[in-house]
Amino acid sequence: MAVPADRDQLLRAIDRTFDALYKDLLAVPPDRTGEPVMDGHAKGTRMSVSDLVSYLIGWNELVLKWLARDAAGLPVDFPETGFKWNELGRLAGKFYDDTRGTAYPDLLARLRKARDGIVAEIAARDNPTLYGRPWCGKWTMGRMVQFNSSSPYDSARRRLRRFLASLSRP
């Protein structure tokens, strides 16, 4: 799919990628959600399906924080206070830790809530706000939302599908 260039395309990309991912997340056997079966987001680490969901929650909630601060006229600390762009592996670890011990169904509910919040925030903004000017370096608000919602949903689904396929192999 092409990179979204306006609000409607962005909303469609978020819906399409999230719906496909969520269906696959529901297919994970409950007793397998905590196993470190995939490469983690930091080099040399492993993560579970629950960690993958925690990572998505972390980024989605950051997007919501960025949008709220922007709407309030406050500066946005990209990517997150205390982290630089070259420390995303450490930030991923924080996301995993933030939800450690949370039941898988609760993680899924929190992910859906964050995604729904992003959709509502995007729907409330016009194209000039989303795509008319740089927001984070050279990137527009719409592109930053896409980088941290539909793109990670798609990437997470590819990882998850490999794991689900391994379950059906002898």
Contact map, one row per residue, 1 for C-alpha under 8 A:
11100000000000000000000000000000000000000000000000000000000000000000000000000000000000000000000000000000000000000000000000000000000000000000000000000000000000000000000000
11110000000000000000000000000000000000000000000000000000000000000000000000000000000000000000000000000000000000000000000000000000000000000000000000000000000000000000000000
11111000000000000000000000000000000000000000000000000000000000000000000000000000000000000000000000000000000000000000000000000000000000000000000000000000000000000000000000
01111110110010000000000000000000000000000000000000000000000000000000000000000000000000000000000000000000000000000000000000000000000000000000001001000000000000000000000000
00111110110000000000000000000000000000000000000000000000000000000000000000000000000000000000000000000000000000000000000000000000001000000000010000000000000000000000000000
00011111110000000000000000000000000000000000000000000000000000000000000000000000000000000000000000000000000000000000000000000010011000000000010000000000000000000000000000
00011111111000000000000000000000000000000000000000000000000000000000000000000000000000000000000000000000000000000000000001101110010000000000010000000000000000000000000000
00000111111100000000000000000000000000000000000000000000000000000000000000000000000000000000000000000000000000000000000000000000000000000000000000000000000000000000000000
00011111111110000000000000000000000000000000000000000000000000000000000000000000000000000000000000000000000000000000000000000000000000000000000000000000000000000000000000
00011111111111000000000000000000000000000000000000000000000000000000000000000000000000000000000000000000000000000000000000000000000000000000010001000000000000000000000000
00000011111111100000000000000000000000000000000000000000000000000000000000000000000000000000000000000000000000000000001001100000000000000000000000000000000000000000000000
00000001111111110000000000000000000000000000000000000000000000000000000000000000000000000000000000000000000000000000000000000000000000000000000000000000000000000000000000
00010000111111111000000000000000000000000000000000000000000000000000000000000000000000000000000000000000000000000000000000000000000000000000000000000100000000000000000000
00000000011111111100000000000000000000000000000000000000000000000000000000000000000000000000000000000000000000000000001000000000000000000000000001001100000000000000000000
00000000001111111110000000000000000000000000000000000000000000000000000000000000000000000000000000000000000000000000000000000000000000000000000000000100000000000000000000
00000000000111111111000000000000000000000000000000000000000000000000000000000000000000000000000000000000000000000000000000000000000000000000000000000000000000000000000000
00000000000011111111100000000000000000000000000000000000000000000000000000000000000000000000000000000000000000000000000000000000000000000000000000000110110000000000000000
00000000000001111111110000000000000000000000000000000000000000000000000000000000000000000000000000000000000000000000000000000000000000000000000000000100110000000000000000
00000000000000111111111000000000000000000000000000000000000000000000000000000000000000000000000000000000000000000000000000000000000000000000000000000000000000000000000000
00000000000000011111111100000000000000000000000000000000000000000000000000000000000000000000000000000000000000000000000000000000000000000000000000000000000010000000000000
00000000000000001111111110000000000000000000000000000000000000000000000000000000000000000000000000000000000000000000000000000000000000000000000000000000110110000000000000
00000000000000000111111111000000000000000000000000000000000000000000000000000000000000000000000000000000000000000000000000000000000000000000000000000000000000000000000000
00000000000000000011111111100000000000000000000000000000000000000000000000000000000000000000000000000000000000000000000000000000000000000000000000000000000000000000000000
00000000000000000001111111110000000000000000000000000000000000000000000000000000000000000000000000000000000000000000000000000000000000000000000000000000000010011000000000
00000000000000000000111111110000000000000000000000000000000000000000000000000000000000000000000000000000000000000000000000000000000000000000000000000000000000010000000000
00000000000000000000011111110000000000000000000000000000000000000000000000000000000000000000000000000000000000000000000000000000000000000000000000000000000000000000000000
00000000000000000000001111111000000000000000000000000000000000000000000000000000000000000000000000000000000000000000000000000000000000000000000000000000000000000000000000
00000000000000000000000111111101100000000000000000000000000000000000000000000000000000000000000000000000000000000000000000000000000000000000000000000000000000000001000000
00000000000000000000000000111111100000000000000000000000000000000000000000000000000000000000000000000000000000000000000000000000000000000000000000000000000000000000000000
00000000000000000000000000011111100000000000000000000000000000000000000000000000000000000000000000000001000000000000000000000000000000000000000000000000000000000000000000
00000000000000000000000000001111110000000000000000000000000000000000000000000000000000000000000000000000000000000000000000000000000000000000000000000000000000000000000000
00000000000000000000000000011111111000000000000010000000000000000000000000000000000000000000000000000000000000000000000000000000000000000000000000000000000000000000000000
00000000000000000000000000011111111000000000000111000000000000000000000000000000000000000000000000000001000000000000000000000000000000000000000000000000000000000000000000
00000000000000000000000000000011111100000000000111100000000000000000000000000000000000000000000000000000000000000000000000000000000000000000000000000000000000000000000000
00000000000000000000000000000001111110000000001110000000000000000000000000000000000000000000000000000000000000000000000000000000000000000000000000000000000000000000000000
00000000000000000000000000000000011111000000011110000000000000000000000000000000000000000000000000000000000000000000000000000000000000000000000000000000000000000000000000
00000000000000000000000000000000001111100000011110000000000000000000000000000000000000000000000000000000000000000000000000000000000000000000000000000000000000000010000000
00000000000000000000000000000000000111110000011110000000000000000000000000000000000000000000000000000000000000000000000000000000000000000000000000000000000000100010000000
00000000000000000000000000000000000011111001111000000000000000000000000000000000000000000000000000000000000000000000000000000000000000000000000000000000000000000000000000
00000000000000000000000000000000000001111111111000000000000000000000000000000000000000000000000000000000000000000000000000000000000000000000000000000000000000000000000000
00000000000000000000000000000000000000111110111000000000000000000000000000000000000000001001000000000000000000000000000000000000000000000000000000000000000000000000000000
00000000000000000000000000000000000000011111100000000000000000000000000000000000000000011101100000000000000000000000000000000000000000000000000000000000000000000000000000
00000000000000000000000000000000000000011111100000000000000000000000000000000000000000001000000000000000000000000000000000000000000000000000000000000000000000000000000000
00000000000000000000000000000000000000110111110000000000000000000000000000000000000000000000000000000000000000000000000000000000000000000000000000000000000000000000000000
00000000000000000000000000000000000000111111111000000000000000000000000000000000000000000000000000000000000000000000000000000000000000000000000000000000000000000000000000
00000000000000000000000000000000000111111001111100000000000000000000000000000000000000000000000000000000000000000000000000000000000000000000000000000000000000000000000000
00000000000000000000000000000000001111111000111111110000000000000000000000000000000000000000000000000000000000000000000000000000000000000000000000000000000000000000000000
00000000000000000000000000000000111111000000011111110000000000000000000000000000000000000000000000000000000000000000000000000000000000000000000000000000000000000000000000
00000000000000000000000000000001111111000000001111111000000000000000000000000000000000000000000000000000000000000000000000000000000000000000000000000000000000010000000000
00000000000000000000000000000000110000000000001111111100000000000000000000000000000000000000000000000001001000000000000000000000000000000000000000000000000000000000000000
00000000000000000000000000000000010000000000001111111110000000000000000000000000000000000000001100000000000000000000000000000000000000000000000000000000000000000000000000
00000000000000000000000000000000000000000000001111111111000000000000000000000000000000000000000100000000000000000000000000000000000000000000000000000000000100000000000000
00000000000000000000000000000000000000000000000011111111100000000000000000000000000000000000000000000000001100100000000000000000000000000000000000000000000000000000000000
00000000000000000000000000000000000000000000000001111111110000000000000000000000000000000000001101100000001000100000000000000000000000000000000000000000000000000000000000
00000000000000000000000000000000000000000000000000111111111000000000000000000000000000000001001100000000000000000000000000000000000000000000000000000000000000000000000000
00000000000000000000000000000000000000000000000000011111111100000000000000000000000000000000000000000000000000100000000000000000000000000000000000001001100000000000000000
00000000000000000000000000000000000000000000000000001111111110000000000000000000000000000000001000000000001001100100000000000000000000000000000000000000000000000000000000
00000000000000000000000000000000000000000000000000000111111111000000000000000000000000000001001000000000000000000000000000000000000000000000000000000000000000000000000000
00000000000000000000000000000000000000000000000000000011111111100000000000000000000000000000000000000000000000000000000000000000000000000000000000011000000000000000000000
00000000000000000000000000000000000000000000000000000001111111110000000000000000000000000000000000000000000000100110010000000000000000000000000000011000000000000000000000
00000000000000000000000000000000000000000000000000000000111111111000000000000000000000000000000000000000000000000100000000000000000000000000000000000000000000000000000000
00000000000000000000000000000000000000000000000000000000011111111100000000000011000000000000000000000000000000000000000000000000000000000000000000000000000000000000000000
00000000000000000000000000000000000000000000000000000000001111111110000000000000000000000000000000000000000000000000010000000000000000000000000010010000000000000000000000
00000000000000000000000000000000000000000000000000000000000111111111000000000000000000000000000000000000000000000100110010000000000000000000000000000000000000000000000000
00000000000000000000000000000000000000000000000000000000000011111111100000000000000000000000000000000000000000000000000000000000000000000000000000000000000000000000000000
00000000000000000000000000000000000000000000000000000000000001111111110000011100000000000000000000000000000000000000000000000000000000000000000000000000000000000000000000
00000000000000000000000000000000000000000000000000000000000000111111111000000000000000000000000000000000000000000000000010000000000000000000000000000000000000000000000000
00000000000000000000000000000000000000000000000000000000000000011111111100000000000000000000000000000000000000000000000000000000000000000000000000000000000000000000000000
00000000000000000000000000000000000000000000000000000000000000001111111111110000000000000000000000000000000000000000000000000000000000000000000000000000000000000000000000
00000000000000000000000000000000000000000000000000000000000000000111111111110000000000000000000000000000000000000000000000000000000000000000000000000000000000000000000000
00000000000000000000000000000000000000000000000000000000000000000011111111000000000000000000000000000000000000000000000000000000000000000000000000000000000000000000000000
00000000000000000000000000000000000000000000000000000000000000000001111111000000000000000000000000000000000000000000000000000000000000000000000000000000000000000000000000
00000000000000000000000000000000000000000000000000000000000000000000111111100000000000000000000000000000000000000000000000000000000000000000000000000000000000000000000000
00000000000000000000000000000000000000000000000000000000000000000000111111110000000000000000000000000000000000000000000000000000000000000000000000000000000000000000000000
00000000000000000000000000000000000000000000000000000000000000000000110011111000000000000000000000000000000000000000000000000000000000000000000000000000000000000000000000
00000000000000000000000000000000000000000000000000000000000000000100110001111100000000000000000000000000000000000000000000000000000000000000000000000000000000000000000000
00000000000000000000000000000000000000000000000000000000000000000100000000111111100000000000000000000000000000000000000000000000000000000000000000000000000000000000000000
00000000000000000000000000000000000000000000000000000000000000000100000000011111100110000000000000000000000000000000000000000000000000010000000000000000000000000000000000
00000000000000000000000000000000000000000000000000000000000001000000000000001111101110000000000000000000000000000000000000000000000000000000000000000000000000000000000000
00000000000000000000000000000000000000000000000000000000000001000000000000001111111100000000000000000000000000000000000000000000000000000000000000000000000000000000000000
00000000000000000000000000000000000000000000000000000000000000000000000000001111111000000000000000000000000000000000000000000000000000000000000000000000000000000000000000
00000000000000000000000000000000000000000000000000000000000000000000000000000001111100000000000000000000000000000000000000000000000000000000000000000000000000000000000000
00000000000000000000000000000000000000000000000000000000000000000000000000000011111110110010000000000000000000000000000000000000000000000000000000000000000000000000000000
00000000000000000000000000000000000000000000000000000000000000000000000000000111011111110000000000000000000000000000000000000000000000000000000000000000000000000000000000
00000000000000000000000000000000000000000000000000000000000000000000000000000110001111110000000000000000000000000000000000000000000000000000000000000000000000000000000000
00000000000000000000000000000000000000000000000000000000000000000000000000000000000111110000000000000000000000000000000000000000000000000000000000000000000000000000000000
00000000000000000000000000000000000000000000000000000000000000000000000000000000001111111110000000000000000000000000000000000000000000000000000000000000000000000000000000
00000000000000000000000000000000000000000100000000000000000000000000000000000000001111111111000000000000000000000000000000000000000000000000000000000000000000000000000000
00000000000000000000000000000000000000001110000000000000000000000000000000000000000000111111100000000000000000000000000000000000000000000000000000000000000000000000000000
00000000000000000000000000000000000000000100000000000000000000000000000000000000000000111111110000000000000000000000000000000000000000000000000000000000000000000000000000
00000000000000000000000000000000000000000000000000000000000000000000000000000000001000111111111000000000000000000000000000000000000000000000000000000000000000000000000000
00000000000000000000000000000000000000001100000000000010010000000000000000000000000000011111111100000000000000000000000000000000000000000000000000000000000000000000000000
00000000000000000000000000000000000000000100000000000000000000000000000000000000000000001111111110000000000000000000000000000000000000000000000000000000000000000000000000
00000000000000000000000000000000000000000000000000000000000000000000000000000000000000000111111111000000000000000000000000000000000000000000000000000000000000000000000000
00000000000000000000000000000000000000000000000000100110110000000000000000000000000000000011111111100000000000000000000000000000000000000000000000000000000000000000000000
00000000000000000000000000000000000000000000000000110110000000000000000000000000000000000001111111110000000000000000000000000000000000000000000000000000000000000000000000
00000000000000000000000000000000000000000000000000000000000000000000000000000000000000000000111111110000000000000000000000000000000000000000000000000000000000000000000000
00000000000000000000000000000000000000000000000000000100000000000000000000000000000000000000011111110000000000000000000000000000000000000000000000000000000000000000000000
00000000000000000000000000000000000000000000000000000100000000000000000000000000000000000000001111111100001000000000000000000000000000000000000000000000000000000000000000
00000000000000000000000000000000000000000000000000000000000000000000000000000000000000000000000111111100000000000000000000000000000000000000000000000000000000000000000000
00000000000000000000000000000000000000000000000000000000000000000000000000000000000000000000000000111110000000000000000000000000000000000000000000000000000000000000000000
00000000000000000000000000000000000000000000000000000000000000000000000000000000000000000000000000111111011000000000000000000000000000000000000000000000000000000000000000
00000000000000000000000000000000000000000000000000000000000000000000000000000000000000000000000000001111111000000000000000000000000000000000000000000000000000000000000000
00000000000000000000000000000100100000000000000001000000000000000000000000000000000000000000000000000111111100000000000000000000000000000000000000000000000000000000000000
00000000000000000000000000000000000000000000000000000000000000000000000000000000000000000000000000000011111110000000000000000000000000000000000000000000000000000000000000
00000000000000000000000000000000000000000000000000000000000000000000000000000000000000000000000000000111111111000000000000000000000000000000000000000000000000000000000000
00000000000000000000000000000000000000000000000001001100100000000000000000000000000000000000000000100111111111100000000000000000000000000000000000000000000000000000000000
00000000000000000000000000000000000000000000000000001000000000000000000000000000000000000000000000000001111111110000000000000000000000000000000000000000000000000000000000
00000000000000000000000000000000000000000000000000000000000000000000000000000000000000000000000000000000111111111000000000000000000000000000000000000000000000000000000000
00000000000000000000000000000000000000000000000000000000100000000000000000000000000000000000000000000000011111111100000000000000000000000000000000000000000000000000000000
00000000000000000000000000000000000000000000000000001101100100000000000000000000000000000000000000000000001111111110000000000000000000000000000000000000000000000000000000
00000000000000000000000000000000000000000000000000000000000000000000000000000000000000000000000000000000000111111111000000000000000000000000000000000000000000000000000000
00000000000000000000000000000000000000000000000000000000000000000000000000000000000000000000000000000000000011111111100000000000000000000000000000000000000000000000000000
00000000000000000000000000000000000000000000000000000000100110010000000000000000000000000000000000000000000001111111110000000000000000000000000000000000000000000000000000
00000000000000000000000000000000000000000000000000000000000100000000000000000000000000000000000000000000000000111111111000000000000000000000000000001000000000000000000000
00000000000000000000000000000000000000000000000000000000000000000000000000000000000000000000000000000000000000011111111100000000000000000000000000000000000000000000000000
00000000000000000000000000000000000000000000000000000000000000010000000000000000000000000000000000000000000000001111111110000000000000000000000000000000000000000000000000
00000000000000000000000000000000000000000000000000000000000100110000000000000000000000000000000000000000000000000111111111000000000000000000000000000000000000000000000000
00000000001001000000000000000000000000000000000000000000000000000000000000000000000000000000000000000000000000000011111111100000000000000000000000000000000000000000000000
00000000000000000000000000000000000000000000000000000000000000000000000000000000000000000000000000000000000000000001111111110000000000000000000000000000000000000000000000
00000000000000000000000000000000000000000000000000000000000000010010000000000000000000000000000000000000000000000000111111111000000000000000000000000000000000000000000000
00000010001000000000000000000000000000000000000000000000000000000000000000000000000000000000000000000000000000000000011111111100010000000000000000000000000000000000000000
00000010001000000000000000000000000000000000000000000000000000000000000000000000000000000000000000000000000000000000001111111100000000000000000000000000000000000000000000
00000000000000000000000000000000000000000000000000000000000000000000000000000000000000000000000000000000000000000000000111111100000000000000000000000000000000000000000000
00000010000000000000000000000000000000000000000000000000000000000000000000000000000000000000000000000000000000000000000011111110110000000000000000000000000000000000000000
00000010000000000000000000000000000000000000000000000000000000000000000000000000000000000000000000000000000000000000000001111111110000000000000000000000000000000000000000
00000110000000000000000000000000000000000000000000000000000000000000000000000000000000000000000000000000000000000000000000001111111100000000000000000000000000000000000000
00000000000000000000000000000000000000000000000000000000000000000000000000000000000000000000000000000000000000000000000000000111111110000000000000000000000000000000000000
00000000000000000000000000000000000000000000000000000000000000000000000000000000000000000000000000000000000000000000000000001111111110000000100000000000000000000000000000
00000110000000000000000000000000000000000000000000000000000000000000000000000000000000000000000000000000000000000000000001001111111110000001111000000000000000000000000000
00001100000000000000000000000000000000000000000000000000000000000000000000000000000000000000000000000000000000000000000000000011111111000001111000000000000000000000000000
00000000000000000000000000000000000000000000000000000000000000000000000000000000000000000000000000000000000000000000000000000011111111000001000000000000000000000000000000
00000000000000000000000000000000000000000000000000000000000000000000000000000000000000000000000000000000000000000000000000000001111111100001100000000000000000000000000000
00000000000000000000000000000000000000000000000000000000000000000000000000000000000000000000000000000000000000000000000000000000001111111111100000000000000000000000000000
00000000000000000000000000000000000000000000000000000000000000000000000000000000000000000000000000000000000000000000000000000000000011111111100000000000000000000000000000
00000000000000000000000000000000000000000000000000000000000000000000000000000100000000000000000000000000000000000000000000000000000001111111100100000000000000000000000000
00000000000000000000000000000000000000000000000000000000000000000000000000000000000000000000000000000000000000000000000000000000000001111110000000000000000000000000000000
00000000000000000000000000000000000000000000000000000000000000000000000000000000000000000000000000000000000000000000000000000000000001111111000000000000000000000000000000
00000000000000000000000000000000000000000000000000000000000000000000000000000000000000000000000000000000000000000000000000000000000001111111101100000000000000000000000000
00000000000000000000000000000000000000000000000000000000000000000000000000000000000000000000000000000000000000000000000000000000011111110111111100000000000000000000000000
00000000000000000000000000000000000000000000000000000000000000000000000000000000000000000000000000000000000000000000000000000000111011110011111110000000000000000000000000
00001110010000000000000000000000000000000000000000000000000000000000000000000000000000000000000000000000000000000000000000000000011000000001111111000000000000000000000000
00010000000000000000000000000000000000000000000000000000000000000000000000000000000000000000000000000000000000000000000000000000011000000011111111100000000000000000000000
00000000000000000000000000000000000000000000000000000000000000000000000000000000000000000000000000000000000000000000000000000000000000010011111111110000000000000000000000
00000000000000000000000000000000000000000000000000000000000000100000000000000000000000000000000000000000000000000000000000000000000000000000111111111000000000000000000000
00010000010001000000000000000000000000000000000000000000000000000000000000000000000000000000000000000000000000000000000000000000000000000000011111111110000000000000000000
00000000000000000000000000000000000000000000000000000000000000000000000000000000000000000000000000000000000000000000000000000000000000000000001111111111000000000000000000
00000000000000000000000000000000000000000000000000000000001100100000000000000000000000000000000000000000000000000000000000000000000000000000000111111111000000000000000000
00000000000001000000000000000000000000000000000000000001001100000000000000000000000000000000000000000000000000000010000000000000000000000000000011111111100000000000000000
00000000000011101100000000000000000000000000000000000000000000000000000000000000000000000000000000000000000000000000000000000000000000000000000001111111110000000000000000
00000000000000001000000000000000000000000000000000000000000000000000000000000000000000000000000000000000000000000000000000000000000000000000000001111111111000000000000000
00000000000000000000000000000000000000000000000000000001000000000000000000000000000000000000000000000000000000000000000000000000000000000000000000111111111100000000000000
00000000000000001100100000000000000000000000000000000001000000000000000000000000000000000000000000000000000000000000000000000000000000000000000000001111111110000000000000
00000000000000001100100000000000000000000000000000000000000000000000000000000000000000000000000000000000000000000000000000000000000000000000000000000111111111000000000000
00000000000000000000000000000000000000000000000000000000000000000000000000000000000000000000000000000000000000000000000000000000000000000000000000000011111111100000000000
00000000000000000000100000000000000000000000000000010000000000000000000000000000000000000000000000000000000000000000000000000000000000000000000000000001111111110000000000
00000000000000000001100100000000000000000000000000000000000000000000000000000000000000000000000000000000000000000000000000000000000000000000000000000000111111111000000000
00000000000000000000000000000000000000000000000000000000000000000000000000000000000000000000000000000000000000000000000000000000000000000000000000000000011111111100000000
00000000000000000000000000000000000001000000000000000000000000000000000000000000000000000000000000000000000000000000000000000000000000000000000000000000001111111110000000
00000000000000000000000110000000000000000000000010000000000000000000000000000000000000000000000000000000000000000000000000000000000000000000000000000000000111111111000000
00000000000000000000000100000000000000000000000000000000000000000000000000000000000000000000000000000000000000000000000000000000000000000000000000000000000011111111100000
00000000000000000000000000000000000000000000000000000000000000000000000000000000000000000000000000000000000000000000000000000000000000000000000000000000000001111111110000
00000000000000000000000000000000000011000000000000000000000000000000000000000000000000000000000000000000000000000000000000000000000000000000000000000000000000111111111000
00000000000000000000000000010000000000000000000000000000000000000000000000000000000000000000000000000000000000000000000000000000000000000000000000000000000000011111111100
00000000000000000000000000000000000000000000000000000000000000000000000000000000000000000000000000000000000000000000000000000000000000000000000000000000000000001111111110
00000000000000000000000000000000000000000000000000000000000000000000000000000000000000000000000000000000000000000000000000000000000000000000000000000000000000000111111110
00000000000000000000000000000000000000000000000000000000000000000000000000000000000000000000000000000000000000000000000000000000000000000000000000000000000000000011111111
00000000000000000000000000000000000000000000000000000000000000000000000000000000000000000000000000000000000000000000000000000000000000000000000000000000000000000001111111
00000000000000000000000000000000000000000000000000000000000000000000000000000000000000000000000000000000000000000000000000000000000000000000000000000000000000000000111111
00000000000000000000000000000000000000000000000000000000000000000000000000000000000000000000000000000000000000000000000000000000000000000000000000000000000000000000001111
